[in-house]
Amino acid sequence: MALNEKPQPPTNDDRDAKGMWKIAARYTALAMEVVFSVALCVYLGQWLDKRYDTTPYGFWIGVVIGVGAAIRSLVRMAKTVNFDKL
């Protein structure tokens, strides 16, 4: 761009690209939240099993809590999606 040219306003393509990046970031964060919530709860369940010799109860409690947290995240995200635009 030369010094005497005026900056151009963003085009629709630029706005669409920024919107797509925001959507991608939102769903990537959701995927990481689901994976880490299940993994952390399973890890803590296994740690409890080793510490208190309660195998496999801690593991399964961790799985249930982790999956519950993942479902909660998915439901929370589904409430924010505007299905009319799809």
Buried (B, 14 or more C-beta within 10 A) or exposed (E): EEEEEEEEEEEEEEEEEEEEEEEEEEEEEBEEBBEEBBEBBBEBBBEBBEEEEEEEEBBEBBBEBBBEBBEEBEEEBEEEEEEEEE
